[in-house]
Amino acid sequence: LYEAIRNGDLETLKSILSQTGEAYVDVNKIIMRSHNDCRLIHVAARFNQVPIMQYLYDNGGQLEILDRMDATPMFYACSAGSLDATSFLASN
């Protein structure tokens, strides 16, 4: 998942999420344990992957969700200089 998001590969992300066999996948409950327990939206924000952020948001992704260090996706976007992600987060 991490690599798909980092590389902006939305189709691979969708494919991985569809393999769960569940009709609905709560994208907020998927945790990246090796990355401060961040969520998918944190990774997308860090790597300026706005189409993935939009997909996650459209599928229930919370834009203010916190990681283990209480950092929001906006923090990740700002820290990485991800201007498009910052703009997306500010406007939603």
Phi and psi restraints in degrees (range 20) as a CNS / XPLOR table:
assign (resid 1 and name C) (resid 2 and name N)
       (resid 2 and name CA) (resid 2 and name C) 1.0 -56.3 20.0 2
assign (resid 2 and name N) (resid 2 and name CA)
       (resid 2 and name C) (resid 3 and name N) 1.0 -48.9 20.0 2
assign (resid 2 and name C) (resid 3 and name N)
       (resid 3 and name CA) (resid 3 and name C) 1.0 -64.7 20.0 2
assign (resid 3 and name N) (resid 3 and name CA)
       (resid 3 and name C) (resid 4 and name N) 1.0 -39.8 20.0 2
assign (resid 3 and name C) (resid 4 and name N)
       (resid 4 and name CA) (resid 4 and name C) 1.0 -61.5 20.0 2
assign (resid 4 and name N) (resid 4 and name CA)
       (resid 4 and name C) (resid 5 and name N) 1.0 -43.8 20.0 2
assign (resid 4 and name C) (resid 5 and name N)
       (resid 5 and name CA) (resid 5 and name C) 1.0 -69.0 20.0 2
assign (resid 5 and name N) (resid 5 and name CA)
       (resid 5 and name C) (resid 6 and name N) 1.0 -47.2 20.0 2
assign (resid 5 and name C) (resid 6 and name N)
       (resid 6 and name CA) (resid 6 and name C) 1.0 -56.3 20.0 2
assign (resid 6 and name N) (resid 6 and name CA)
       (resid 6 and name C) (resid 7 and name N) 1.0 -39.2 20.0 2
assign (resid 6 and name C) (resid 7 and name N)
       (resid 7 and name CA) (resid 7 and name C) 1.0 -87.9 20.0 2
assign (resid 7 and name N) (resid 7 and name CA)
       (resid 7 and name C) (resid 8 and name N) 1.0 -0.6 20.0 2
assign (resid 7 and name C) (resid 8 and name N)
       (resid 8 and name CA) (resid 8 and name C) 1.0 72.1 20.0 2
assign (resid 8 and name N) (resid 8 and name CA)
       (resid 8 and name C) (resid 9 and name N) 1.0 27.1 20.0 2
assign (resid 8 and name C) (resid 9 and name N)
       (resid 9 and name CA) (resid 9 and name C) 1.0 -91.4 20.0 2
assign (resid 9 and name N) (resid 9 and name CA)
       (resid 9 and name C) (resid 10 and name N) 1.0 82.7 20.0 2
assign (resid 9 and name C) (resid 10 and name N)
       (resid 10 and name CA) (resid 10 and name C) 1.0 -63.2 20.0 2
assign (resid 10 and name N) (resid 10 and name CA)
       (resid 10 and name C) (resid 11 and name N) 1.0 -38.6 20.0 2
assign (resid 10 and name C) (resid 11 and name N)
       (resid 11 and name CA) (resid 11 and name C) 1.0 -64.8 20.0 2
assign (resid 11 and name N) (resid 11 and name CA)
       (resid 11 and name C) (resid 12 and name N) 1.0 -40.4 20.0 2
assign (resid 11 and name C) (resid 12 and name N)
       (resid 12 and name CA) (resid 12 and name C) 1.0 -65.9 20.0 2
assign (resid 12 and name N) (resid 12 and name CA)
       (resid 12 and name C) (resid 13 and name N) 1.0 -41.5 20.0 2
assign (resid 12 and name C) (resid 13 and name N)
       (resid 13 and name CA) (resid 13 and name C) 1.0 -57.9 20.0 2
assign (resid 13 and name N) (resid 13 and name CA)
       (resid 13 and name C) (resid 14 and name N) 1.0 -48.8 20.0 2
assign (resid 13 and name C) (resid 14 and name N)
       (resid 14 and name CA) (resid 14 and name C) 1.0 -59.9 20.0 2
assign (resid 14 and name N) (resid 14 and name CA)
       (resid 14 and name C) (resid 15 and name N) 1.0 -41.9 20.0 2
assign (resid 14 and name C) (resid 15 and name N)
       (resid 15 and name CA) (resid 15 and name C) 1.0 -62.7 20.0 2
assign (resid 15 and name N) (resid 15 and name CA)
       (resid 15 and name C) (resid 16 and name N) 1.0 -45.4 20.0 2
assign (resid 15 and name C) (resid 16 and name N)
       (resid 16 and name CA) (resid 16 and name C) 1.0 -62.9 20.0 2
assign (resid 16 and name N) (resid 16 and name CA)
       (resid 16 and name C) (resid 17 and name N) 1.0 -45.0 20.0 2
assign (resid 16 and name C) (resid 17 and name N)
       (resid 17 and name CA) (resid 17 and name C) 1.0 -65.5 20.0 2
assign (resid 17 and name N) (resid 17 and name CA)
       (resid 17 and name C) (resid 18 and name N) 1.0 -32.2 20.0 2
assign (resid 17 and name C) (resid 18 and name N)
       (resid 18 and name CA) (resid 18 and name C) 1.0 -74.6 20.0 2
assign (resid 18 and name N) (resid 18 and name CA)
       (resid 18 and name C) (resid 19 and name N) 1.0 -16.8 20.0 2
assign (resid 18 and name C) (resid 19 and name N)
       (resid 19 and name CA) (resid 19 and name C) 1.0 -78.2 20.0 2
assign (resid 19 and name N) (resid 19 and name CA)
       (resid 19 and name C) (resid 20 and name N) 1.0 -2.0 20.0 2
assign (resid 19 and name C) (resid 20 and name N)
       (resid 20 and name CA) (resid 20 and name C) 1.0 -71.2 20.0 2
assign (resid 20 and name N) (resid 20 and name CA)
       (resid 20 and name C) (resid 21 and name N) 1.0 -21.1 20.0 2
assign (resid 20 and name C) (resid 21 and name N)
       (resid 21 and name CA) (resid 21 and name C) 1.0 82.0 20.0 2
assign (resid 21 and name N) (resid 21 and name CA)
       (resid 21 and name C) (resid 22 and name N) 1.0 -1.0 20.0 2
assign (resid 21 and name C) (resid 22 and name N)
       (resid 22 and name CA) (resid 22 and name C) 1.0 -91.1 20.0 2
assign (resid 22 and name N) (resid 22 and name CA)
       (resid 22 and name C) (resid 23 and name N) 1.0 146.4 20.0 2
assign (resid 22 and name C) (resid 23 and name N)
       (resid 23 and name CA) (resid 23 and name C) 1.0 -69.2 20.0 2
assign (resid 23 and name N) (resid 23 and name CA)
       (resid 23 and name C) (resid 24 and name N) 1.0 -31.2 20.0 2
assign (resid 23 and name C) (resid 24 and name N)
       (resid 24 and name CA) (resid 24 and name C) 1.0 -134.4 20.0 2
assign (resid 24 and name N) (resid 24 and name CA)
       (resid 24 and name C) (resid 25 and name N) 1.0 130.3 20.0 2
assign (resid 24 and name C) (resid 25 and name N)
       (resid 25 and name CA) (resid 25 and name C) 1.0 -112.3 20.0 2
assign (resid 25 and name N) (resid 25 and name CA)
       (resid 25 and name C) (resid 26 and name N) 1.0 122.0 20.0 2
assign (resid 25 and name C) (resid 26 and name N)
       (resid 26 and name CA) (resid 26 and name C) 1.0 -78.7 20.0 2
assign (resid 26 and name N) (resid 26 and name CA)
       (resid 26 and name C) (resid 27 and name N) 1.0 102.3 20.0 2
assign (resid 26 and name C) (resid 27 and name N)
       (resid 27 and name CA) (resid 27 and name C) 1.0 -66.1 20.0 2
assign (resid 27 and name N) (resid 27 and name CA)
       (resid 27 and name C) (resid 28 and name N) 1.0 -14.3 20.0 2
assign (resid 27 and name C) (resid 28 and name N)
       (resid 28 and name CA) (resid 28 and name C) 1.0 -81.0 20.0 2
assign (resid 28 and name N) (resid 28 and name CA)
       (resid 28 and name C) (resid 29 and name N) 1.0 -16.3 20.0 2
assign (resid 28 and name C) (resid 29 and name N)
       (resid 29 and name CA) (resid 29 and name C) 1.0 -93.5 20.0 2
assign (resid 29 and name N) (resid 29 and name CA)
       (resid 29 and name C) (resid 30 and name N) 1.0 -8.5 20.0 2
assign (resid 29 and name C) (resid 30 and name N)
       (resid 30 and name CA) (resid 30 and name C) 1.0 -81.5 20.0 2
assign (resid 30 and name N) (resid 30 and name CA)
       (resid 30 and name C) (resid 31 and name N) 1.0 120.5 20.0 2
assign (resid 30 and name C) (resid 31 and name N)
       (resid 31 and name CA) (resid 31 and name C) 1.0 -116.5 20.0 2
assign (resid 31 and name N) (resid 31 and name CA)
       (resid 31 and name C) (resid 32 and name N) 1.0 133.9 20.0 2
assign (resid 31 and name C) (resid 32 and name N)
       (resid 32 and name CA) (resid 32 and name C) 1.0 -90.3 20.0 2
assign (resid 32 and name N) (resid 32 and name CA)
       (resid 32 and name C) (resid 33 and name N) 1.0 91.1 20.0 2
assign (resid 32 and name C) (resid 33 and name N)
       (resid 33 and name CA) (resid 33 and name C) 1.0 -57.9 20.0 2
assign (resid 33 and name N) (resid 33 and name CA)
       (resid 33 and name C) (resid 34 and name N) 1.0 -35.3 20.0 2
assign (resid 33 and name C) (resid 34 and name N)
       (resid 34 and name CA) (resid 34 and name C) 1.0 -83.2 20.0 2
assign (resid 34 and name N) (resid 34 and name CA)
       (resid 34 and name C) (resid 35 and name N) 1.0 2.5 20.0 2
assign (resid 34 and name C) (resid 35 and name N)
       (resid 35 and name CA) (resid 35 and name C) 1.0 -130.6 20.0 2
assign (resid 35 and name N) (resid 35 and name CA)
       (resid 35 and name C) (resid 36 and name N) 1.0 60.3 20.0 2
assign (resid 35 and name C) (resid 36 and name N)
       (resid 36 and name CA) (resid 36 and name C) 1.0 58.7 20.0 2
assign (resid 36 and name N) (resid 36 and name CA)
       (resid 36 and name C) (resid 37 and name N) 1.0 28.5 20.0 2
assign (resid 36 and name C) (resid 37 and name N)
       (resid 37 and name CA) (resid 37 and name C) 1.0 55.7 20.0 2
assign (resid 37 and name N) (resid 37 and name CA)
       (resid 37 and name C) (resid 38 and name N) 1.0 36.1 20.0 2
assign (resid 37 and name C) (resid 38 and name N)
       (resid 38 and name CA) (resid 38 and name C) 1.0 -77.7 20.0 2
assign (resid 38 and name N) (resid 38 and name CA)
       (resid 38 and name C) (resid 39 and name N) 1.0 164.5 20.0 2
assign (resid 38 and name C) (resid 39 and name N)
       (resid 39 and name CA) (resid 39 and name C) 1.0 -98.5 20.0 2
assign (resid 39 and name N) (resid 39 and name CA)
       (resid 39 and name C) (resid 40 and name N) 1.0 174.1 20.0 2
assign (resid 39 and name C) (resid 40 and name N)
       (resid 40 and name CA) (resid 40 and name C) 1.0 -59.0 20.0 2
assign (resid 40 and name N) (resid 40 and name CA)
       (resid 40 and name C) (resid 41 and name N) 1.0 -38.2 20.0 2
assign (resid 40 and name C) (resid 41 and name N)
       (resid 41 and name CA) (resid 41 and name C) 1.0 -65.5 20.0 2
assign (resid 41 and name N) (resid 41 and name CA)
       (resid 41 and name C) (resid 42 and name N) 1.0 -31.3 20.0 2
assign (resid 41 and name C) (resid 42 and name N)
       (resid 42 and name CA) (resid 42 and name C) 1.0 -63.5 20.0 2
assign (resid 42 and name N) (resid 42 and name CA)
       (resid 42 and name C) (resid 43 and name N) 1.0 -45.2 20.0 2
assign (resid 42 and name C) (resid 43 and name N)
       (resid 43 and name CA) (resid 43 and name C) 1.0 -64.2 20.0 2
assign (resid 43 and name N) (resid 43 and name CA)
       (resid 43 and name C) (resid 44 and name N) 1.0 -45.4 20.0 2
assign (resid 43 and name C) (resid 44 and name N)
       (resid 44 and name CA) (resid 44 and name C) 1.0 -60.7 20.0 2
assign (resid 44 and name N) (resid 44 and name CA)
       (resid 44 and name C) (resid 45 and name N) 1.0 -40.5 20.0 2
assign (resid 44 and name C) (resid 45 and name N)
       (resid 45 and name CA) (resid 45 and name C) 1.0 -65.0 20.0 2
assign (resid 45 and name N) (resid 45 and name CA)
       (resid 45 and name C) (resid 46 and name N) 1.0 -43.0 20.0 2
assign (resid 45 and name C) (resid 46 and name N)
       (resid 46 and name CA) (resid 46 and name C) 1.0 -60.4 20.0 2
assign (resid 46 and name N) (resid 46 and name CA)
       (resid 46 and name C) (resid 47 and name N) 1.0 -41.1 20.0 2
assign (resid 46 and name C) (resid 47 and name N)
       (resid 47 and name CA) (resid 47 and name C) 1.0 -97.7 20.0 2
assign (resid 47 and name N) (resid 47 and name CA)
       (resid 47 and name C) (resid 48 and name N) 1.0 15.6 20.0 2
assign (resid 47 and name C) (resid 48 and name N)
       (resid 48 and name CA) (resid 48 and name C) 1.0 59.6 20.0 2
assign (resid 48 and name N) (resid 48 and name CA)
       (resid 48 and name C) (resid 49 and name N) 1.0 37.1 20.0 2
assign (resid 48 and name C) (resid 49 and name N)
       (resid 49 and name CA) (resid 49 and name C) 1.0 -97.1 20.0 2
assign (resid 49 and name N) (resid 49 and name CA)
       (resid 49 and name C) (resid 50 and name N) 1.0 75.5 20.0 2
assign (resid 49 and name C) (resid 50 and name N)
       (resid 50 and name CA) (resid 50 and name C) 1.0 -61.9 20.0 2
assign (resid 50 and name N) (resid 50 and name CA)
       (resid 50 and name C) (resid 51 and name N) 1.0 -41.5 20.0 2
assign (resid 50 and name C) (resid 51 and name N)
       (resid 51 and name CA) (resid 51 and name C) 1.0 -59.2 20.0 2
assign (resid 51 and name N) (resid 51 and name CA)
       (resid 51 and name C) (resid 52 and name N) 1.0 -36.5 20.0 2
assign (resid 51 and name C) (resid 52 and name N)
       (resid 52 and name CA) (resid 52 and name C) 1.0 -71.1 20.0 2
assign (resid 52 and name N) (resid 52 and name CA)
       (resid 52 and name C) (resid 53 and name N) 1.0 -39.7 20.0 2
assign (resid 52 and name C) (resid 53 and name N)
       (resid 53 and name CA) (resid 53 and name C) 1.0 -59.9 20.0 2
assign (resid 53 and name N) (resid 53 and name CA)
       (resid 53 and name C) (resid 54 and name N) 1.0 -43.1 20.0 2
assign (resid 53 and name C) (resid 54 and name N)
       (resid 54 and name CA) (resid 54 and name C) 1.0 -62.8 20.0 2
assign (resid 54 and name N) (resid 54 and name CA)
       (resid 54 and name C) (resid 55 and name N) 1.0 -43.0 20.0 2
assign (resid 54 and name C) (resid 55 and name N)
       (resid 55 and name CA) (resid 55 and name C) 1.0 -60.8 20.0 2
assign (resid 55 and name N) (resid 55 and name CA)
       (resid 55 and name C) (resid 56 and name N) 1.0 -47.0 20.0 2
assign (resid 55 and name C) (resid 56 and name N)
       (resid 56 and name CA) (resid 56 and name C) 1.0 -63.2 20.0 2
assign (resid 56 and name N) (resid 56 and name CA)
       (resid 56 and name C) (resid 57 and name N) 1.0 -43.3 20.0 2
assign (resid 56 and name C) (resid 57 and name N)
       (resid 57 and name CA) (resid 57 and name C) 1.0 -61.4 20.0 2
assign (resid 57 and name N) (resid 57 and name CA)
       (resid 57 and name C) (resid 58 and name N) 1.0 -44.8 20.0 2
assign (resid 57 and name C) (resid 58 and name N)
       (resid 58 and name CA) (resid 58 and name C) 1.0 -64.1 20.0 2
assign (resid 58 and name N) (resid 58 and name CA)
       (resid 58 and name C) (resid 59 and name N) 1.0 -21.4 20.0 2
assign (resid 58 and name C) (resid 59 and name N)
       (resid 59 and name CA) (resid 59 and name C) 1.0 -108.3 20.0 2
assign (resid 59 and name N) (resid 59 and name CA)
       (resid 59 and name C) (resid 60 and name N) 1.0 28.9 20.0 2
assign (resid 59 and name C) (resid 60 and name N)
       (resid 60 and name CA) (resid 60 and name C) 1.0 94.6 20.0 2
assign (resid 60 and name N) (resid 60 and name CA)
       (resid 60 and name C) (resid 61 and name N) 1.0 4.3 20.0 2
assign (resid 60 and name C) (resid 61 and name N)
       (resid 61 and name CA) (resid 61 and name C) 1.0 -63.6 20.0 2
assign (resid 61 and name N) (resid 61 and name CA)
       (resid 61 and name C) (resid 62 and name N) 1.0 131.1 20.0 2
assign (resid 61 and name C) (resid 62 and name N)
       (resid 62 and name CA) (resid 62 and name C) 1.0 -88.6 20.0 2
assign (resid 62 and name N) (resid 62 and name CA)
       (resid 62 and name C) (resid 63 and name N) 1.0 126.8 20.0 2
assign (resid 62 and name C) (resid 63 and name N)
       (resid 63 and name CA) (resid 63 and name C) 1.0 -80.5 20.0 2
assign (resid 63 and name N) (resid 63 and name CA)
       (resid 63 and name C) (resid 64 and name N) 1.0 -12.9 20.0 2
assign (resid 63 and name C) (resid 64 and name N)
       (resid 64 and name CA) (resid 64 and name C) 1.0 -111.1 20.0 2
assign (resid 64 and name N) (resid 64 and name CA)
       (resid 64 and name C) (resid 65 and name N) 1.0 13.3 20.0 2
assign (resid 64 and name C) (resid 65 and name N)
       (resid 65 and name CA) (resid 65 and name C) 1.0 -66.1 20.0 2
assign (resid 65 and name N) (resid 65 and name CA)
       (resid 65 and name C) (resid 66 and name N) 1.0 145.5 20.0 2
assign (resid 65 and name C) (resid 66 and name N)
       (resid 66 and name CA) (resid 66 and name C) 1.0 -102.4 20.0 2
assign (resid 66 and name N) (resid 66 and name CA)
       (resid 66 and name C) (resid 67 and name N) 1.0 148.7 20.0 2
assign (resid 66 and name C) (resid 67 and name N)
       (resid 67 and name CA) (resid 67 and name C) 1.0 -91.4 20.0 2
assign (resid 67 and name N) (resid 67 and name CA)
       (resid 67 and name C) (resid 68 and name N) 1.0 -171.9 20.0 2
assign (resid 67 and name C) (resid 68 and name N)
       (resid 68 and name CA) (resid 68 and name C) 1.0 -62.0 20.0 2
assign (resid 68 and name N) (resid 68 and name CA)
       (resid 68 and name C) (resid 69 and name N) 1.0 -25.9 20.0 2
assign (resid 68 and name C) (resid 69 and name N)
       (resid 69 and name CA) (resid 69 and name C) 1.0 -97.0 20.0 2
assign (resid 69 and name N) (resid 69 and name CA)
       (resid 69 and name C) (resid 70 and name N) 1.0 13.5 20.0 2
assign (resid 69 and name C) (resid 70 and name N)
       (resid 70 and name CA) (resid 70 and name C) 1.0 64.5 20.0 2
assign (resid 70 and name N) (resid 70 and name CA)
       (resid 70 and name C) (resid 71 and name N) 1.0 29.5 20.0 2
assign (resid 70 and name C) (resid 71 and name N)
       (resid 71 and name CA) (resid 71 and name C) 1.0 -95.4 20.0 2
assign (resid 71 and name N) (resid 71 and name CA)
       (resid 71 and name C) (resid 72 and name N) 1.0 139.0 20.0 2
assign (resid 71 and name C) (resid 72 and name N)
       (resid 72 and name CA) (resid 72 and name C) 1.0 -92.1 20.0 2
assign (resid 72 and name N) (resid 72 and name CA)
       (resid 72 and name C) (resid 73 and name N) 1.0 167.5 20.0 2
assign (resid 72 and name C) (resid 73 and name N)
       (resid 73 and name CA) (resid 73 and name C) 1.0 -57.8 20.0 2
assign (resid 73 and name N) (resid 73 and name CA)
       (resid 73 and name C) (resid 74 and name N) 1.0 -34.5 20.0 2
assign (resid 73 and name C) (resid 74 and name N)
       (resid 74 and name CA) (resid 74 and name C) 1.0 -61.3 20.0 2
assign (resid 74 and name N) (resid 74 and name CA)
       (resid 74 and name C) (resid 75 and name N) 1.0 -40.2 20.0 2
assign (resid 74 and name C) (resid 75 and name N)
       (resid 75 and name CA) (resid 75 and name C) 1.0 -60.0 20.0 2
assign (resid 75 and name N) (resid 75 and name CA)
       (resid 75 and name C) (resid 76 and name N) 1.0 -45.9 20.0 2
assign (resid 75 and name C) (resid 76 and name N)
       (resid 76 and name CA) (resid 76 and name C) 1.0 -60.4 20.0 2
assign (resid 76 and name N) (resid 76 and name CA)
       (resid 76 and name C) (resid 77 and name N) 1.0 -45.3 20.0 2
assign (resid 76 and name C) (resid 77 and name N)
       (resid 77 and name CA) (resid 77 and name C) 1.0 -63.8 20.0 2
assign (resid 77 and name N) (resid 77 and name CA)
       (resid 77 and name C) (resid 78 and name N) 1.0 -46.9 20.0 2
assign (resid 77 and name C) (resid 78 and name N)
       (resid 78 and name CA) (resid 78 and name C) 1.0 -64.8 20.0 2
assign (resid 78 and name N) (resid 78 and name CA)
       (resid 78 and name C) (resid 79 and name N) 1.0 -42.3 20.0 2
assign (resid 78 and name C) (resid 79 and name N)
       (resid 79 and name CA) (resid 79 and name C) 1.0 -62.8 20.0 2
assign (resid 79 and name N) (resid 79 and name CA)
       (resid 79 and name C) (resid 80 and name N) 1.0 -32.9 20.0 2
assign (resid 79 and name C) (resid 80 and name N)
       (resid 80 and name CA) (resid 80 and name C) 1.0 -92.3 20.0 2
assign (resid 80 and name N) (resid 80 and name CA)
       (resid 80 and name C) (resid 81 and name N) 1.0 -3.5 20.0 2
assign (resid 80 and name C) (resid 81 and name N)
       (resid 81 and name CA) (resid 81 and name C) 1.0 71.1 20.0 2
assign (resid 81 and name N) (resid 81 and name CA)
       (resid 81 and name C) (resid 82 and name N) 1.0 28.2 20.0 2
assign (resid 81 and name C) (resid 82 and name N)
       (resid 82 and name CA) (resid 82 and name C) 1.0 -84.9 20.0 2
assign (resid 82 and name N) (resid 82 and name CA)
       (resid 82 and name C) (resid 83 and name N) 1.0 86.7 20.0 2
assign (resid 82 and name C) (resid 83 and name N)
       (resid 83 and name CA) (resid 83 and name C) 1.0 -65.5 20.0 2
assign (resid 83 and name N) (resid 83 and name CA)
       (resid 83 and name C) (resid 84 and name N) 1.0 -41.7 20.0 2
assign (resid 83 and name C) (resid 84 and name N)
       (resid 84 and name CA) (resid 84 and name C) 1.0 -65.7 20.0 2
assign (resid 84 and name N) (resid 84 and name CA)
       (resid 84 and name C) (resid 85 and name N) 1.0 -39.9 20.0 2
assign (resid 84 and name C) (resid 85 and name N)
       (resid 85 and name CA) (resid 85 and name C) 1.0 -65.8 20.0 2
assign (resid 85 and name N) (resid 85 and name CA)
       (resid 85 and name C) (resid 86 and name N) 1.0 -41.1 20.0 2
assign (resid 85 and name C) (resid 86 and name N)
       (resid 86 and name CA) (resid 86 and name C) 1.0 -60.0 20.0 2
assign (resid 86 and name N) (resid 86 and name CA)
       (resid 86 and name C) (resid 87 and name N) 1.0 -44.6 20.0 2
assign (resid 86 and name C) (resid 87 and name N)
       (resid 87 and name CA) (resid 87 and name C) 1.0 -62.8 20.0 2
assign (resid 87 and name N) (resid 87 and name CA)
       (resid 87 and name C) (resid 88 and name N) 1.0 -44.0 20.0 2
assign (resid 87 and name C) (resid 88 and name N)
       (resid 88 and name CA) (resid 88 and name C) 1.0 -59.3 20.0 2
assign (resid 88 and name N) (resid 88 and name CA)
       (resid 88 and name C) (resid 89 and name N) 1.0 -47.3 20.0 2
assign (resid 88 and name C) (resid 89 and name N)
       (resid 89 and name CA) (resid 89 and name C) 1.0 -65.1 20.0 2
assign (resid 89 and name N) (resid 89 and name CA)
       (resid 89 and name C) (resid 90 and name N) 1.0 -39.5 20.0 2
assign (resid 89 and name C) (resid 90 and name N)
       (resid 90 and name CA) (resid 90 and name C) 1.0 -68.2 20.0 2
assign (resid 90 and name N) (resid 90 and name CA)
       (resid 90 and name C) (resid 91 and name N) 1.0 -28.6 20.0 2
assign (resid 90 and name C) (resid 91 and name N)
       (resid 91 and name CA) (resid 91 and name C) 1.0 -93.5 20.0 2
assign (resid 91 and name N) (resid 91 and name CA)
       (resid 91 and name C) (resid 92 and name N) 1.0 -1.7 20.0 2
